[in-house]
Structures are given as structure tokens and as C-alpha cells.
Amino acid sequence: MYLATTGRRDAPPTPSGVRRRVPGTVLALGAVSLVTDISSEMVTAVLPLYLVLGLGLSPLQFGLLDGLSTGATALVRLLGGATADRGGRHKQVGGIGYALSACSRPVLLLAGGATGWIATALAADRLGKGVRTAPRDALITLHSPPEDLGRAFGTHRAMDTTGALLGPLAAFALLWATADAYDAVFAVSFCVGAFGVLLWVLLVPGRNPADGKSPTDPPPRARAGSRAGLPAGFRAGPLAGLRSPAYRRIVLCAGLLGAATVGDSFLYLLLQRRLAFDATWFPFLPLGAAAVYLLLAVPAGRLADRTGRRGPFLYGHGALLLAYGLLLAPLPDTAVLVGVLLLLGVFYAATDGVLMALAGPFLTEGRHAGGLAVVQTAQALARVGAAVAFGAVWTASGPGTALVAATIALAAALCCAARLLPATPSGNGDPKPSESLAPDPSERTD
């Protein structure tokens, strides 16, 4: 047979019309992400304000800091994914990532106005995120039926976004209570992040679902790949999935669209400049998008499971394109504010978890974390270039020119992705036979 699917193959089929429960592991991972996101979003919500308006960094400097810290994430995603797959150490590797992010908060607390230390703290936080993301998403994939991956990722992302909603509220409350003392935000963020690490240790299972193989045994595809004489990275490493044409197209599309995606921080700065509201209200901007994301994450996942994941993913980027257009349109400020935050929430609900669910059925057996890490790395590296390029054009020619360029780039990338992105059949997370991993005679098991 050919091993071309992922998820729990040993789970009995659920009768039609019976509502399936979200796996307990997904709920545990969601609880950890909720607490951790409160910690991280407390910092994220005030950081652009702190760096640009407080320390006086230019948009280019901010773009470089944001891009380099995102690039640091990309550098470790593949390593984290490959290490987690080796021996099924998803919990151990993910825990290291959560702990690293939590420990970055004291560095921000002690940095003062030193840009170098701030960059170090941001890099440590993003490194932690890069290490933990692929193992965490692999655990969701491994503990969920393939046909329900969209719902599982949507549930996790909804819980994660609840933290993103509460984090800026906590940051604003602290700034109000302490007369704009950013140190208080960083200190409380560290305590909350440490609690998230504790939840990870206590709630997340250390073993993957039993599949009849020893955790240390190489998967059949890895053994077959070694007989095929392929390069080492394509035999058994995280790049093994690139043998699948459909998976390669997913990676390419993630990179193309990521290269045209302006970071949230820039969009919020554009809104602040256009509306000219008091800087004290800046931490509230992410709340609107987070609220929409929270409401739509699970419905978007269910819709993707029923209709195929390609469509929602493309429509989500279409929503982002409309948000760019609203920022350029001569409309009332209130309409622009509400519209941009609404569309940004739709964008994340229709793309974040859906991309992982779209890639899931095309992953090489036994290489779940590594395969997801490749997709995430392509997207992250592309966003590094997008952040730096947008900041450079803003500094050289102004925010209007930068936004027009980003709009044109996203429209072109969306057209390319619409032609390249593979589809999954309606109501099922499994790939079409023509799009699954291409069988090799040496990869057949009798």
C-alpha cells in the first residue's frame, strides 16, 4: 500500500450525522496557547508604540527589527520540526520553545532603550515560537482524524485567539494603572508565560497515538527513500515531503502570499496615522481583529473540511487585499477602522489553521512536524522580506506608496496561488489520488 495520509488512521469511522468531539489533546494545546498568547500579545500590542513613538525608531528600523526577529523564527523551524519527529519528541521540543519565549520577557525588562538588547529579546521570543510551532501543530495533526483537521485547527486557533484578545486588554489596563510603565507590562507578561510552560508540562501528553510502530523506528517512506538514491534531505529529513508535487505547490504558494503580506504592526501604525487618535488607544487595535478571528476560526475550519481547504485559504487572502484597499480609499475614518479590523480577522480565520489543515494530508508519514515546518518556514522567510521592503519603501517614499506596492504584490500573488494551489475533495481532508505523494516502486509494501 502507499502511505499518503496523516492523522489517526486507527480511529473508527464516525457514523454520519453524529457530532464528533474535539480531541482532548487539541483542547489541552489550546489552553496552553491561550495562556501563552496572553503573555506574548501583552508585549506585541505595545511594542510598536514603545519602539516607534516611545524610542523614536523610524519605520525602516522597526521593519528591520520585526523582519530580523521573524527571520530568526524561520531559521529554527526546520530544526525544531526535524528534532521533534526524531523519536516522537514533540512535547519535549515544544516545551523548550515555550520556555525560551517566556525567558525573553526579562530581557525586555532589563533592556531599557538599548536597541541591541531589544532585538535580542525579540529574536529569543521568535526563536521560541519557531521551535514550538511545528511540534505543536504536529500534535494536533496526529491526534485528530484527517477529515476533521480543519475543525481541530480552528478550535485550537480560537482558543489561541482568546489569549490574543485578552493580552492587549491586560496591557492597556497595566499602562493605565501604572501611568505608561512599560516595565510593568513586561514583568506581568513573564509571569503569565511561565504559567503557560507549566500547563504544557502538566496537560500535554508525552506520547503520540499508538500506530503499531516503535517511536524510534524510521517510517516506511523514509526507508524507501533511502533505497531510491535521493539526496539526504529528501530521503528522511523535513524536506522529504517535497517529493509530492501537491505539497511543493503548497510550500510555493505559502511563500508567494507571505511575500505580499504586510505585518499587523504596520497596518495598525497606518490606522493610527490616518485616524490620528491618542497613542493610549493603540493597544486596542488588535482587539477588533482578534474578536473577529475568535468568532470565525471554528466555522472557517468546519467550512474548509466540508468544501475543501483551498477556497477558504484563497478567500482569506482576498479579505486582506480588501483591507489594503480600504486603507487607500477616500472613505470615512470610522468605516476604514471597522472594515480593516473586520477583514484582518477574516483573513486570519480563513488562512492560519486552514493552511496547516490543507498541508496535513500531503505530509510524509512520520514527518509531520518537519513537513509543517517547511510550510511555515517558507511563509516566515517571505514575510521577512515583506517587512523590510515595506519599511524601506515607507521611509523612502511614504506610507501611501508602500501600501500601493503591497496591494499590487498581493493581487499578483493571489492570482498565481489560485492557479497553483492543490485542492482537497469536498468533505474530506484526504488528497485526491492524483495529488497524493507519487508512489515509487521501491516504496511499495505488500
C-alpha positions in Angstrom: 0.0 0.0 0.0 1.0 3.6 -0.2 1.2 5.7 2.9 -0.1 9.1 1.8 -2.4 10.3 4.6 -1.9 11.6 8.1 -3.8 11.8 11.3 -5.2 8.9 13.3 -5.7 6.1 10.9 -6.7 3.7 13.8 -9.7 5.8 14.8 -13.0 4.1 14.0 -15.2 5.9 11.4 -17.9 8.1 13.0 -21.5 7.4 11.8 -22.9 10.0 9.6 -24.8 12.8 11.5 -23.0 12.1 14.8 -21.3 15.1 16.2 -17.6 14.3 16.8 -15.8 15.7 19.9 -12.7 17.8 19.6 -9.8 15.6 20.8 -8.7 16.2 24.4 -5.1 16.9 23.3 -6.3 19.7 21.0 -8.1 21.3 23.9 -5.0 21.0 26.1 -2.8 22.5 23.4 -5.4 25.3 23.0 -5.3 26.0 26.8 -1.5 26.4 26.7 -1.7 28.6 23.6 -4.4 30.7 25.3 -2.2 31.5 28.3 0.9 31.9 26.2 -0.8 34.3 23.8 -1.9 36.5 26.7 1.8 36.8 27.6 3.0 37.4 24.0 0.2 39.7 23.0 0.7 41.9 26.0 4.1 42.7 24.6 3.1 42.7 20.9 0.3 45.2 21.5 2.5 47.8 23.0 5.8 47.1 21.1 5.2 49.3 18.0 4.1 52.1 20.2 7.1 51.6 22.5 9.6 51.4 19.7 8.3 53.9 17.2 6.6 56.5 19.3 8.5 56.0 22.6 12.1 55.3 21.5 11.8 57.2 18.1 12.7 54.3 15.8 12.0 55.0 12.1 9.6 52.8 10.1 12.7 51.3 8.4 14.4 50.5 11.7 11.2 49.0 13.0 10.8 46.9 9.8 14.3 45.6 10.2 13.8 44.6 13.8 10.5 43.0 13.0 11.9 41.3 9.9 15.1 40.0 11.6 13.2 38.7 14.6 10.8 36.9 12.2 13.8 35.6 10.3 15.2 34.1 13.5 11.9 32.1 13.7 12.4 30.8 10.2 16.0 29.6 11.0 14.9 27.2 13.7 11.5 25.9 12.4 13.1 23.2 10.3 15.5 22.2 13.1 12.6 22.1 15.6 10.4 20.1 13.3 13.1 17.6 12.4 14.2 17.2 16.0 10.6 16.7 17.2 10.0 14.0 14.5 13.1 12.1 15.6 11.8 9.7 18.2 8.4 11.4 18.5 9.8 14.1 20.9 7.1 16.7 20.0 6.3 17.5 23.7 10.0 18.0 24.7 10.9 20.2 21.8 7.7 22.2 22.0 8.3 22.8 25.7 11.7 24.2 25.1 10.2 26.7 22.6 7.6 27.8 25.2 10.2 28.2 27.9 12.5 30.2 25.6 9.7 32.7 24.7 8.9 33.1 28.4 12.5 33.8 29.3 12.7 36.6 26.7 10.5 38.9 28.8 13.0 39.7 31.5 15.5 40.7 28.7 12.9 43.3 27.5 12.5 44.4 31.1 16.3 45.0 31.5 16.9 46.4 28.0 15.9 49.9 28.7 16.3 51.8 25.4 19.1 49.7 24.1 18.1 48.6 20.6 20.6 45.7 20.6 19.0 44.1 23.7 15.5 44.7 22.4 16.5 42.9 19.2 17.9 40.1 21.3 14.7 39.8 23.3 12.6 39.8 20.1 14.8 37.2 18.5 14.6 35.0 21.6 10.8 35.2 21.6 10.5 34.4 17.9 13.1 31.6 18.2 10.9 30.1 20.9 7.9 30.4 18.7 9.7 28.9 15.8 10.8 25.9 17.9 7.4 25.2 19.3 5.0 25.8 16.4 5.7 22.8 14.2 5.7 20.2 17.1 2.5 21.7 18.5 0.7 21.6 15.1 2.1 18.1 14.5 0.4 17.0 17.8 -2.9 18.5 16.6 -2.5 16.6 13.3 -1.5 13.3 15.0 -4.4 13.4 17.5 -7.2 14.4 15.0 -9.0 12.4 12.3 -7.8 13.6 8.8 -11.4 14.6 7.8 -11.6 16.9 10.8 -8.3 18.7 10.6 -9.9 22.0 9.7 -12.2 21.9 12.8 -9.3 20.8 15.1 -7.0 23.6 13.9 -9.9 26.0 14.0 -10.7 25.1 17.7 -7.1 25.5 18.6 -6.8 28.8 16.9 -10.0 30.1 18.5 -8.6 29.3 22.0 -5.2 30.8 20.9 -7.0 34.0 19.7 -8.9 34.3 23.0 -5.5 34.9 24.5 -4.7 37.4 21.8 -7.9 39.2 22.7 -7.1 39.3 26.5 -3.5 40.2 26.1 -3.9 43.7 24.8 -6.7 44.3 27.4 -4.3 43.4 30.1 -1.5 45.5 28.6 -3.8 48.6 28.4 -5.0 48.1 31.9 -1.5 48.0 33.2 -0.4 51.0 31.2 -3.4 52.9 32.6 -2.8 51.8 36.2 0.9 52.5 36.1 1.0 55.7 34.1 2.5 54.2 31.0 5.1 52.0 32.8 6.1 49.5 30.1 8.3 47.6 32.6 5.1 46.5 34.4 3.7 45.1 31.1 7.0 43.1 30.5 7.1 41.8 34.1 3.5 40.5 34.2 4.0 39.1 30.7 6.8 36.9 32.0 4.8 35.6 34.9 1.9 34.6 32.6 4.3 33.0 30.1 5.8 30.9 32.9 2.4 29.7 33.8 1.8 28.6 30.2 5.0 26.5 30.4 3.7 24.8 33.5 0.4 24.0 31.7 2.3 22.5 28.8 4.2 20.2 31.2 1.1 19.1 33.1 -1.6 18.8 30.4 0.0 17.9 27.1 0.6 14.1 26.6 4.1 13.0 26.1 3.3 10.1 23.7 1.7 10.2 20.3 -1.3 8.0 19.4 -0.3 4.3 19.1 0.2 3.4 15.5 1.8 0.0 15.8 5.3 1.2 15.3 8.1 1.9 17.7 8.7 5.6 18.2 12.3 5.2 17.1 11.6 3.1 14.0 12.0 5.1 10.8 8.8 5.4 8.8 8.3 3.2 5.7 8.7 6.3 3.4 12.0 7.2 5.0 13.3 3.7 4.5 12.0 3.6 0.9 13.5 7.0 0.2 16.9 5.8 1.2 16.7 2.9 -1.3 15.7 5.4 -4.1 19.0 7.1 -4.0 17.5 10.6 -3.3 19.5 13.4 -1.6 19.7 13.1 2.2 17.3 16.0 2.9 14.7 14.4 0.6 15.1 10.9 1.9 14.1 11.2 5.6 14.5 14.8 6.6 11.9 17.6 6.8 12.2 18.1 3.1 11.0 14.5 2.3 7.5 15.8 1.5 8.8 17.9 -1.4 8.7 14.7 -3.4 5.0 15.4 -3.7 4.1 17.9 -6.4 1.0 19.0 -4.5 3.0 19.6 -1.3 5.6 21.6 -3.3 2.8 23.8 -4.7 1.5 24.4 -1.1 5.0 25.5 0.0 5.4 27.7 -3.0 2.0 29.4 -2.5 2.7 30.0 1.2 5.9 31.8 0.2 4.4 33.8 -2.6 1.5 35.0 -0.4 3.7 35.6 2.6 6.0 37.9 0.5 3.0 40.2 -0.1 1.6 40.2 3.4 2.2 43.4 5.4 2.6 42.7 9.1 -0.1 43.6 11.5 2.0 46.1 13.3 2.4 48.2 10.1 -1.4 48.1 9.4 -2.0 49.3 12.9 0.5 52.1 12.5 -1.2 53.1 9.3 -4.5 53.2 11.0 -3.1 55.3 13.9 -1.6 57.8 11.4 -4.8 58.0 9.4 -7.2 58.4 12.3 -4.7 60.4 14.4 -6.1 59.0 17.7 -4.3 59.2 21.0 -1.5 56.7 21.4 -3.0 55.4 24.6 -5.7 53.6 22.5 -3.2 51.9 20.2 -3.2 48.5 22.2 -6.9 48.3 21.5 -6.4 47.9 17.7 -5.6 44.2 17.7 -8.7 43.5 19.8 -11.1 44.1 16.8 -9.2 41.7 14.5 -8.8 39.2 17.4 -12.5 39.2 18.2 -13.5 38.5 14.5 -10.9 35.8 14.4 -12.2 34.2 17.6 -15.8 34.1 16.2 -14.8 32.8 12.8 -11.9 30.4 13.4 -14.1 27.3 14.1 -16.7 28.0 11.5 -14.0 28.6 8.9 -12.3 25.3 9.8 -15.6 23.4 9.5 -16.3 25.0 6.2 -12.9 24.1 5.0 -13.5 20.4 6.0 -16.8 20.3 4.1 -16.0 22.3 0.9 -12.2 21.8 0.6 -9.5 23.9 2.2 -8.2 25.6 -0.9 -11.1 28.0 -1.4 -11.2 29.5 2.2 -7.5 29.9 2.1 -7.6 32.0 -1.1 -10.7 34.0 0.0 -8.9 34.8 3.2 -6.1 36.5 1.3 -8.8 38.2 -0.8 -10.0 39.7 2.5 -6.5 41.0 3.3 -6.4 42.6 -0.2 -9.7 44.4 0.5 -8.2 45.7 3.8 -5.3 47.2 1.9 -7.8 48.8 -0.5 -9.8 50.3 2.4 -6.7 52.0 3.8 -6.2 53.6 0.4 -9.8 54.5 -0.2 -11.2 58.0 0.5 -13.8 56.7 3.0 -14.9 58.0 6.4 -12.3 57.1 9.1 -14.8 55.1 11.1 -15.7 52.9 8.1 -12.0 52.3 7.4 -11.2 51.4 11.0 -14.1 48.9 11.3 -13.6 47.5 7.9 -9.8 46.9 8.2 -10.1 45.2 11.6 -13.0 43.1 10.3 -11.2 42.0 7.2 -8.0 41.3 9.1 -9.9 39.0 11.4 -11.5 37.2 8.4 -8.0 36.8 6.9 -6.6 35.0 9.9 -9.6 32.9 10.5 -9.6 31.6 6.9 -5.8 31.1 6.5 -3.9 30.4 9.7 -5.2 27.0 10.7 -6.6 26.2 7.3 -3.1 26.3 5.7 -1.9 23.6 8.2 -5.0 21.5 7.6 -4.5 21.9 3.8 -0.9 20.7 4.1 -1.7 17.9 6.6 -2.9 15.2 4.1 0.2 15.6 1.9 2.8 15.2 4.7 5.2 12.3 4.6 4.3 9.5 7.1 6.3 10.1 10.3 7.5 13.6 9.3 4.5 15.6 10.4 6.4 18.3 12.4 9.1 18.6 9.8 6.6 18.8 6.9 4.6 21.6 8.6 7.9 23.4 9.5 8.8 23.6 5.8 5.5 25.3 5.0 5.8 27.7 8.0 9.4 28.5 7.1 8.6 29.4 3.6 5.9 31.7 4.8 8.1 33.2 7.6 11.1 33.9 5.3 8.8 35.5 2.8 7.4 37.8 5.5 10.9 38.8 6.5 11.4 40.3 3.0 7.9 41.8 3.1 8.5 43.6 6.4 11.9 45.0 5.4 10.7 46.0 1.9 7.6 47.7 3.2 9.5 49.6 5.9 12.1 50.7 3.3 9.5 52.0 0.8 7.7 53.8 3.6 10.9 55.5 4.7 11.9 56.4 1.2 8.6 57.3 -0.4 5.9 57.5 2.3 3.3 55.1 3.6 0.9 55.6 0.6 3.4 54.4 -1.9 4.4 51.4 0.2 0.8 50.4 0.6 0.1 50.7 -3.2 3.1 48.5 -3.9 1.9 45.9 -1.3 -1.6 45.9 -2.8 -0.2 45.2 -6.3 2.1 42.5 -5.0 -0.7 40.7 -3.1 -3.1 40.8 -6.1 -0.4 39.2 -8.3 0.5 36.6 -5.7 -3.2 35.7 -5.2 -3.6 35.2 -9.0 -0.6 32.9 -9.0 -1.8 30.9 -5.9 -5.3 30.5 -7.5 -3.6 28.6 -10.4 -1.0 26.6 -8.3 -2.7 25.6 -5.1 -3.9 22.0 -5.0 -7.4 21.1 -3.8 -8.8 18.6 -1.4 -12.2 16.9 -2.2 -15.3 18.2 -0.5 -16.0 17.0 3.0 -12.7 15.1 3.3 -9.3 16.1 4.4 -7.6 13.4 2.2 -5.9 14.4 -1.0 -7.1 13.4 -4.4 -5.3 10.4 -5.8 -3.6 12.4 -8.4 -2.3 14.9 -5.8 -1.1 12.5 -3.1 2.5 11.5 -2.8 3.6 10.0 -6.0 4.3 6.3 -5.4 7.7 4.9 -6.2 8.1 1.2 -7.0 10.6 1.0 -4.1 8.1 2.5 -1.7 5.5 -0.3 -2.0 4.8 -2.6 0.9 2.9 -5.8 0.5 
